Amino acid sequence: METTFDSDKRKLFSIASHGSIFLSQLVFSAGIPFALLFLSDDPVVKENAKEALNFHFNMWLYSVLLIIPAALIIGLPLVALLGLVQVIMPIFAILSSVSDPDNAYRYPFIFRPL
């Protein structure tokens, strides 16, 4: 028996997962996809939540790695690029979740520990 999931609910939860990066750089912003990962029974929402968590972890890692070069003025363009990536990629993920709610969005060029 195939289970069907509410498309609107799927879109909303996927958008919440990817859009949580805009809340803050703190651990709190990762709480939304983390909660959705464990509370939702929809496989697409779970996949989007995992991908959003992986994106959070990658942005934190890159931010930590760029602190020293940024302090030495060498990494300022890299910090600016990271800031752009942190804004643009979730927007693409949100648009993808709205236009194709049946498939999870995969961020390019990130490590996926989850």
Phi and psi in radians as a Rosetta constraint file:
Dihedral C 1 N 2 CA 2 C 2 CIRCULARHARMONIC -1.544 0.35
Dihedral N 2 CA 2 C 2 N 3 CIRCULARHARMONIC 2.315 0.35
Dihedral C 2 N 3 CA 3 C 3 CIRCULARHARMONIC -1.616 0.35
Dihedral N 3 CA 3 C 3 N 4 CIRCULARHARMONIC 2.367 0.35
Dihedral C 3 N 4 CA 4 C 4 CIRCULARHARMONIC -1.843 0.35
Dihedral N 4 CA 4 C 4 N 5 CIRCULARHARMONIC 2.602 0.35
Dihedral C 4 N 5 CA 5 C 5 CIRCULARHARMONIC -2.094 0.35
Dihedral N 5 CA 5 C 5 N 6 CIRCULARHARMONIC 2.623 0.35
Dihedral C 5 N 6 CA 6 C 6 CIRCULARHARMONIC -1.171 0.35
Dihedral N 6 CA 6 C 6 N 7 CIRCULARHARMONIC 2.090 0.35
Dihedral C 6 N 7 CA 7 C 7 CIRCULARHARMONIC -1.134 0.35
Dihedral N 7 CA 7 C 7 N 8 CIRCULARHARMONIC -0.696 0.35
Dihedral C 7 N 8 CA 8 C 8 CIRCULARHARMONIC -1.160 0.35
Dihedral N 8 CA 8 C 8 N 9 CIRCULARHARMONIC -0.733 0.35
Dihedral C 8 N 9 CA 9 C 9 CIRCULARHARMONIC -1.130 0.35
Dihedral N 9 CA 9 C 9 N 10 CIRCULARHARMONIC -0.701 0.35
Dihedral C 9 N 10 CA 10 C 10 CIRCULARHARMONIC -1.079 0.35
Dihedral N 10 CA 10 C 10 N 11 CIRCULARHARMONIC -0.795 0.35
Dihedral C 10 N 11 CA 11 C 11 CIRCULARHARMONIC -1.077 0.35
Dihedral N 11 CA 11 C 11 N 12 CIRCULARHARMONIC -0.825 0.35
Dihedral C 11 N 12 CA 12 C 12 CIRCULARHARMONIC -1.060 0.35
Dihedral N 12 CA 12 C 12 N 13 CIRCULARHARMONIC -0.826 0.35
Dihedral C 12 N 13 CA 13 C 13 CIRCULARHARMONIC -1.190 0.35
Dihedral N 13 CA 13 C 13 N 14 CIRCULARHARMONIC -0.639 0.35
Dihedral C 13 N 14 CA 14 C 14 CIRCULARHARMONIC -1.173 0.35
Dihedral N 14 CA 14 C 14 N 15 CIRCULARHARMONIC -0.726 0.35
Dihedral C 14 N 15 CA 15 C 15 CIRCULARHARMONIC -1.120 0.35
Dihedral N 15 CA 15 C 15 N 16 CIRCULARHARMONIC -0.706 0.35
Dihedral C 15 N 16 CA 16 C 16 CIRCULARHARMONIC -1.105 0.35
Dihedral N 16 CA 16 C 16 N 17 CIRCULARHARMONIC -0.679 0.35
Dihedral C 16 N 17 CA 17 C 17 CIRCULARHARMONIC -1.093 0.35
Dihedral N 17 CA 17 C 17 N 18 CIRCULARHARMONIC -0.888 0.35
Dihedral C 17 N 18 CA 18 C 18 CIRCULARHARMONIC -1.305 0.35
Dihedral N 18 CA 18 C 18 N 19 CIRCULARHARMONIC -0.590 0.35
Dihedral C 18 N 19 CA 19 C 19 CIRCULARHARMONIC -1.364 0.35
Dihedral N 19 CA 19 C 19 N 20 CIRCULARHARMONIC -0.196 0.35
Dihedral C 19 N 20 CA 20 C 20 CIRCULARHARMONIC -1.114 0.35
Dihedral N 20 CA 20 C 20 N 21 CIRCULARHARMONIC -0.376 0.35
Dihedral C 20 N 21 CA 21 C 21 CIRCULARHARMONIC -1.098 0.35
Dihedral N 21 CA 21 C 21 N 22 CIRCULARHARMONIC -0.411 0.35
Dihedral C 21 N 22 CA 22 C 22 CIRCULARHARMONIC -1.379 0.35
Dihedral N 22 CA 22 C 22 N 23 CIRCULARHARMONIC -0.194 0.35
Dihedral C 22 N 23 CA 23 C 23 CIRCULARHARMONIC -1.193 0.35
Dihedral N 23 CA 23 C 23 N 24 CIRCULARHARMONIC -0.842 0.35
Dihedral C 23 N 24 CA 24 C 24 CIRCULARHARMONIC -3.062 0.35
Dihedral N 24 CA 24 C 24 N 25 CIRCULARHARMONIC 3.032 0.35
Dihedral C 24 N 25 CA 25 C 25 CIRCULARHARMONIC -1.571 0.35
Dihedral N 25 CA 25 C 25 N 26 CIRCULARHARMONIC 0.004 0.35
Dihedral C 25 N 26 CA 26 C 26 CIRCULARHARMONIC -1.440 0.35
Dihedral N 26 CA 26 C 26 N 27 CIRCULARHARMONIC 2.991 0.35
Dihedral C 26 N 27 CA 27 C 27 CIRCULARHARMONIC -1.081 0.35
Dihedral N 27 CA 27 C 27 N 28 CIRCULARHARMONIC -0.461 0.35
Dihedral C 27 N 28 CA 28 C 28 CIRCULARHARMONIC -0.973 0.35
Dihedral N 28 CA 28 C 28 N 29 CIRCULARHARMONIC -0.651 0.35
Dihedral C 28 N 29 CA 29 C 29 CIRCULARHARMONIC -1.155 0.35
Dihedral N 29 CA 29 C 29 N 30 CIRCULARHARMONIC -0.442 0.35
Dihedral C 29 N 30 CA 30 C 30 CIRCULARHARMONIC -1.432 0.35
Dihedral N 30 CA 30 C 30 N 31 CIRCULARHARMONIC -0.176 0.35
Dihedral C 30 N 31 CA 31 C 31 CIRCULARHARMONIC -1.174 0.35
Dihedral N 31 CA 31 C 31 N 32 CIRCULARHARMONIC -0.555 0.35
Dihedral C 31 N 32 CA 32 C 32 CIRCULARHARMONIC -1.163 0.35
Dihedral N 32 CA 32 C 32 N 33 CIRCULARHARMONIC -0.947 0.35
Dihedral C 32 N 33 CA 33 C 33 CIRCULARHARMONIC -1.145 0.35
Dihedral N 33 CA 33 C 33 N 34 CIRCULARHARMONIC -0.538 0.35
Dihedral C 33 N 34 CA 34 C 34 CIRCULARHARMONIC -1.109 0.35
Dihedral N 34 CA 34 C 34 N 35 CIRCULARHARMONIC -0.787 0.35
Dihedral C 34 N 35 CA 35 C 35 CIRCULARHARMONIC -1.133 0.35
Dihedral N 35 CA 35 C 35 N 36 CIRCULARHARMONIC -0.753 0.35
Dihedral C 35 N 36 CA 36 C 36 CIRCULARHARMONIC -1.130 0.35
Dihedral N 36 CA 36 C 36 N 37 CIRCULARHARMONIC -0.564 0.35
Dihedral C 36 N 37 CA 37 C 37 CIRCULARHARMONIC -1.068 0.35
Dihedral N 37 CA 37 C 37 N 38 CIRCULARHARMONIC -0.687 0.35
Dihedral C 37 N 38 CA 38 C 38 CIRCULARHARMONIC -1.644 0.35
Dihedral N 38 CA 38 C 38 N 39 CIRCULARHARMONIC -0.419 0.35
Dihedral C 38 N 39 CA 39 C 39 CIRCULARHARMONIC -1.631 0.35
Dihedral N 39 CA 39 C 39 N 40 CIRCULARHARMONIC -0.446 0.35
Dihedral C 39 N 40 CA 40 C 40 CIRCULARHARMONIC -1.503 0.35
Dihedral N 40 CA 40 C 40 N 41 CIRCULARHARMONIC 2.558 0.35
Dihedral C 40 N 41 CA 41 C 41 CIRCULARHARMONIC -1.838 0.35
Dihedral N 41 CA 41 C 41 N 42 CIRCULARHARMONIC 0.014 0.35
Dihedral C 41 N 42 CA 42 C 42 CIRCULARHARMONIC -1.421 0.35
Dihedral N 42 CA 42 C 42 N 43 CIRCULARHARMONIC 2.131 0.35
Dihedral C 42 N 43 CA 43 C 43 CIRCULARHARMONIC -1.122 0.35
Dihedral N 43 CA 43 C 43 N 44 CIRCULARHARMONIC -0.559 0.35
Dihedral C 43 N 44 CA 44 C 44 CIRCULARHARMONIC -1.240 0.35
Dihedral N 44 CA 44 C 44 N 45 CIRCULARHARMONIC -0.701 0.35
Dihedral C 44 N 45 CA 45 C 45 CIRCULARHARMONIC -1.119 0.35
Dihedral N 45 CA 45 C 45 N 46 CIRCULARHARMONIC -0.733 0.35
Dihedral C 45 N 46 CA 46 C 46 CIRCULARHARMONIC -1.064 0.35
Dihedral N 46 CA 46 C 46 N 47 CIRCULARHARMONIC -0.750 0.35
Dihedral C 46 N 47 CA 47 C 47 CIRCULARHARMONIC -1.155 0.35
Dihedral N 47 CA 47 C 47 N 48 CIRCULARHARMONIC -0.731 0.35
Dihedral C 47 N 48 CA 48 C 48 CIRCULARHARMONIC -1.133 0.35
Dihedral N 48 CA 48 C 48 N 49 CIRCULARHARMONIC -0.675 0.35
Dihedral C 48 N 49 CA 49 C 49 CIRCULARHARMONIC -1.136 0.35
Dihedral N 49 CA 49 C 49 N 50 CIRCULARHARMONIC -0.749 0.35
Dihedral C 49 N 50 CA 50 C 50 CIRCULARHARMONIC -1.072 0.35
Dihedral N 50 CA 50 C 50 N 51 CIRCULARHARMONIC -0.752 0.35
Dihedral C 50 N 51 CA 51 C 51 CIRCULARHARMONIC -1.144 0.35
Dihedral N 51 CA 51 C 51 N 52 CIRCULARHARMONIC -0.695 0.35
Dihedral C 51 N 52 CA 52 C 52 CIRCULARHARMONIC -1.135 0.35
Dihedral N 52 CA 52 C 52 N 53 CIRCULARHARMONIC -0.711 0.35
Dihedral C 52 N 53 CA 53 C 53 CIRCULARHARMONIC -1.101 0.35
Dihedral N 53 CA 53 C 53 N 54 CIRCULARHARMONIC -0.747 0.35
Dihedral C 53 N 54 CA 54 C 54 CIRCULARHARMONIC -1.062 0.35
Dihedral N 54 CA 54 C 54 N 55 CIRCULARHARMONIC -0.692 0.35
Dihedral C 54 N 55 CA 55 C 55 CIRCULARHARMONIC -1.127 0.35
Dihedral N 55 CA 55 C 55 N 56 CIRCULARHARMONIC -0.740 0.35
Dihedral C 55 N 56 CA 56 C 56 CIRCULARHARMONIC -1.005 0.35
Dihedral N 56 CA 56 C 56 N 57 CIRCULARHARMONIC -0.882 0.35
Dihedral C 56 N 57 CA 57 C 57 CIRCULARHARMONIC -1.049 0.35
Dihedral N 57 CA 57 C 57 N 58 CIRCULARHARMONIC -0.722 0.35
Dihedral C 57 N 58 CA 58 C 58 CIRCULARHARMONIC -1.125 0.35
Dihedral N 58 CA 58 C 58 N 59 CIRCULARHARMONIC -0.743 0.35
Dihedral C 58 N 59 CA 59 C 59 CIRCULARHARMONIC -1.141 0.35
Dihedral N 59 CA 59 C 59 N 60 CIRCULARHARMONIC -0.679 0.35
Dihedral C 59 N 60 CA 60 C 60 CIRCULARHARMONIC -1.121 0.35
Dihedral N 60 CA 60 C 60 N 61 CIRCULARHARMONIC -0.774 0.35
Dihedral C 60 N 61 CA 61 C 61 CIRCULARHARMONIC -1.071 0.35
Dihedral N 61 CA 61 C 61 N 62 CIRCULARHARMONIC -0.835 0.35
Dihedral C 61 N 62 CA 62 C 62 CIRCULARHARMONIC -1.136 0.35
Dihedral N 62 CA 62 C 62 N 63 CIRCULARHARMONIC -0.623 0.35
Dihedral C 62 N 63 CA 63 C 63 CIRCULARHARMONIC -1.120 0.35
Dihedral N 63 CA 63 C 63 N 64 CIRCULARHARMONIC -0.767 0.35
Dihedral C 63 N 64 CA 64 C 64 CIRCULARHARMONIC -1.133 0.35
Dihedral N 64 CA 64 C 64 N 65 CIRCULARHARMONIC -0.731 0.35
Dihedral C 64 N 65 CA 65 C 65 CIRCULARHARMONIC -1.189 0.35
Dihedral N 65 CA 65 C 65 N 66 CIRCULARHARMONIC -0.416 0.35
Dihedral C 65 N 66 CA 66 C 66 CIRCULARHARMONIC -1.664 0.35
Dihedral N 66 CA 66 C 66 N 67 CIRCULARHARMONIC -0.010 0.35
Dihedral C 66 N 67 CA 67 C 67 CIRCULARHARMONIC -1.106 0.35
Dihedral N 67 CA 67 C 67 N 68 CIRCULARHARMONIC -0.830 0.35
Dihedral C 67 N 68 CA 68 C 68 CIRCULARHARMONIC -1.162 0.35
Dihedral N 68 CA 68 C 68 N 69 CIRCULARHARMONIC -0.878 0.35
Dihedral C 68 N 69 CA 69 C 69 CIRCULARHARMONIC -1.076 0.35
Dihedral N 69 CA 69 C 69 N 70 CIRCULARHARMONIC -0.603 0.35
Dihedral C 69 N 70 CA 70 C 70 CIRCULARHARMONIC -1.161 0.35
Dihedral N 70 CA 70 C 70 N 71 CIRCULARHARMONIC -0.644 0.35
Dihedral C 70 N 71 CA 71 C 71 CIRCULARHARMONIC -1.152 0.35
Dihedral N 71 CA 71 C 71 N 72 CIRCULARHARMONIC -0.468 0.35
Dihedral C 71 N 72 CA 72 C 72 CIRCULARHARMONIC -1.634 0.35
Dihedral N 72 CA 72 C 72 N 73 CIRCULARHARMONIC 0.172 0.35
Dihedral C 72 N 73 CA 73 C 73 CIRCULARHARMONIC 1.230 0.35
Dihedral N 73 CA 73 C 73 N 74 CIRCULARHARMONIC -0.172 0.35
Dihedral C 73 N 74 CA 74 C 74 CIRCULARHARMONIC -1.225 0.35
Dihedral N 74 CA 74 C 74 N 75 CIRCULARHARMONIC -0.616 0.35
Dihedral C 74 N 75 CA 75 C 75 CIRCULARHARMONIC -1.673 0.35
Dihedral N 75 CA 75 C 75 N 76 CIRCULARHARMONIC 0.147 0.35
Dihedral C 75 N 76 CA 76 C 76 CIRCULARHARMONIC -1.018 0.35
Dihedral N 76 CA 76 C 76 N 77 CIRCULARHARMONIC -0.746 0.35
Dihedral C 76 N 77 CA 77 C 77 CIRCULARHARMONIC -1.112 0.35
Dihedral N 77 CA 77 C 77 N 78 CIRCULARHARMONIC -0.585 0.35
Dihedral C 77 N 78 CA 78 C 78 CIRCULARHARMONIC -1.206 0.35
Dihedral N 78 CA 78 C 78 N 79 CIRCULARHARMONIC -0.654 0.35
Dihedral C 78 N 79 CA 79 C 79 CIRCULARHARMONIC -1.142 0.35
Dihedral N 79 CA 79 C 79 N 80 CIRCULARHARMONIC -0.723 0.35
Dihedral C 79 N 80 CA 80 C 80 CIRCULARHARMONIC -1.107 0.35
Dihedral N 80 CA 80 C 80 N 81 CIRCULARHARMONIC -0.730 0.35
Dihedral C 80 N 81 CA 81 C 81 CIRCULARHARMONIC -1.112 0.35
Dihedral N 81 CA 81 C 81 N 82 CIRCULARHARMONIC -0.732 0.35
Dihedral C 81 N 82 CA 82 C 82 CIRCULARHARMONIC -1.081 0.35
Dihedral N 82 CA 82 C 82 N 83 CIRCULARHARMONIC -0.701 0.35
Dihedral C 82 N 83 CA 83 C 83 CIRCULARHARMONIC -1.081 0.35
Dihedral N 83 CA 83 C 83 N 84 CIRCULARHARMONIC -0.722 0.35
Dihedral C 83 N 84 CA 84 C 84 CIRCULARHARMONIC -1.132 0.35
Dihedral N 84 CA 84 C 84 N 85 CIRCULARHARMONIC -0.768 0.35
Dihedral C 84 N 85 CA 85 C 85 CIRCULARHARMONIC -1.068 0.35
Dihedral N 85 CA 85 C 85 N 86 CIRCULARHARMONIC -0.691 0.35
Dihedral C 85 N 86 CA 86 C 86 CIRCULARHARMONIC -1.186 0.35
Dihedral N 86 CA 86 C 86 N 87 CIRCULARHARMONIC -0.382 0.35
Dihedral C 86 N 87 CA 87 C 87 CIRCULARHARMONIC -1.651 0.35
Dihedral N 87 CA 87 C 87 N 88 CIRCULARHARMONIC -0.752 0.35
Dihedral C 87 N 88 CA 88 C 88 CIRCULARHARMONIC -1.298 0.35
Dihedral N 88 CA 88 C 88 N 89 CIRCULARHARMONIC -0.768 0.35
Dihedral C 88 N 89 CA 89 C 89 CIRCULARHARMONIC -1.108 0.35
Dihedral N 89 CA 89 C 89 N 90 CIRCULARHARMONIC -0.748 0.35
Dihedral C 89 N 90 CA 90 C 90 CIRCULARHARMONIC -1.120 0.35
Dihedral N 90 CA 90 C 90 N 91 CIRCULARHARMONIC -0.542 0.35
Dihedral C 90 N 91 CA 91 C 91 CIRCULARHARMONIC -1.119 0.35
Dihedral N 91 CA 91 C 91 N 92 CIRCULARHARMONIC -0.767 0.35
Dihedral C 91 N 92 CA 92 C 92 CIRCULARHARMONIC -1.045 0.35
Dihedral N 92 CA 92 C 92 N 93 CIRCULARHARMONIC -0.714 0.35
Dihedral C 92 N 93 CA 93 C 93 CIRCULARHARMONIC -1.130 0.35
Dihedral N 93 CA 93 C 93 N 94 CIRCULARHARMONIC -0.720 0.35
Dihedral C 93 N 94 CA 94 C 94 CIRCULARHARMONIC -1.134 0.35
Dihedral N 94 CA 94 C 94 N 95 CIRCULARHARMONIC -0.797 0.35
Dihedral C 94 N 95 CA 95 C 95 CIRCULARHARMONIC -1.084 0.35
Dihedral N 95 CA 95 C 95 N 96 CIRCULARHARMONIC -0.663 0.35
Dihedral C 95 N 96 CA 96 C 96 CIRCULARHARMONIC -1.166 0.35
Dihedral N 96 CA 96 C 96 N 97 CIRCULARHARMONIC -0.689 0.35
Dihedral C 96 N 97 CA 97 C 97 CIRCULARHARMONIC -1.147 0.35
Dihedral N 97 CA 97 C 97 N 98 CIRCULARHARMONIC -0.572 0.35
Dihedral C 97 N 98 CA 98 C 98 CIRCULARHARMONIC -1.329 0.35
Dihedral N 98 CA 98 C 98 N 99 CIRCULARHARMONIC -0.762 0.35
Dihedral C 98 N 99 CA 99 C 99 CIRCULARHARMONIC -1.354 0.35
Dihedral N 99 CA 99 C 99 N 100 CIRCULARHARMONIC -0.519 0.35
Dihedral C 99 N 100 CA 100 C 100 CIRCULARHARMONIC -2.393 0.35
Dihedral N 100 CA 100 C 100 N 101 CIRCULARHARMONIC 1.332 0.35
Dihedral C 100 N 101 CA 101 C 101 CIRCULARHARMONIC -1.212 0.35
Dihedral N 101 CA 101 C 101 N 102 CIRCULARHARMONIC -0.210 0.35
Dihedral C 101 N 102 CA 102 C 102 CIRCULARHARMONIC -1.523 0.35
Dihedral N 102 CA 102 C 102 N 103 CIRCULARHARMONIC -0.098 0.35
Dihedral C 102 N 103 CA 103 C 103 CIRCULARHARMONIC -2.184 0.35
Dihedral N 103 CA 103 C 103 N 104 CIRCULARHARMONIC 2.444 0.35
Dihedral C 103 N 104 CA 104 C 104 CIRCULARHARMONIC -1.376 0.35
Dihedral N 104 CA 104 C 104 N 105 CIRCULARHARMONIC 2.488 0.35
Dihedral C 104 N 105 CA 105 C 105 CIRCULARHARMONIC -1.428 0.35
Dihedral N 105 CA 105 C 105 N 106 CIRCULARHARMONIC 2.418 0.35
Dihedral C 105 N 106 CA 106 C 106 CIRCULARHARMONIC -2.008 0.35
Dihedral N 106 CA 106 C 106 N 107 CIRCULARHARMONIC 2.079 0.35
Dihedral C 106 N 107 CA 107 C 107 CIRCULARHARMONIC -1.218 0.35
Dihedral N 107 CA 107 C 107 N 108 CIRCULARHARMONIC 2.376 0.35
Dihedral C 107 N 108 CA 108 C 108 CIRCULARHARMONIC -1.398 0.35
Dihedral N 108 CA 108 C 108 N 109 CIRCULARHARMONIC 2.657 0.35
Dihedral C 108 N 109 CA 109 C 109 CIRCULARHARMONIC 1.075 0.35
Dihedral N 109 CA 109 C 109 N 110 CIRCULARHARMONIC 0.629 0.35
Dihedral C 109 N 110 CA 110 C 110 CIRCULARHARMONIC -2.164 0.35
Dihedral N 110 CA 110 C 110 N 111 CIRCULARHARMONIC 2.742 0.35
Dihedral C 110 N 111 CA 111 C 111 CIRCULARHARMONIC -1.430 0.35
Dihedral N 111 CA 111 C 111 N 112 CIRCULARHARMONIC 2.503 0.35
Dihedral C 111 N 112 CA 112 C 112 CIRCULARHARMONIC -2.099 0.35
Dihedral N 112 CA 112 C 112 N 113 CIRCULARHARMONIC 1.449 0.35
Dihedral C 112 N 113 CA 113 C 113 CIRCULARHARMONIC -1.271 0.35
Dihedral N 113 CA 113 C 113 N 114 CIRCULARHARMONIC -0.333 0.35
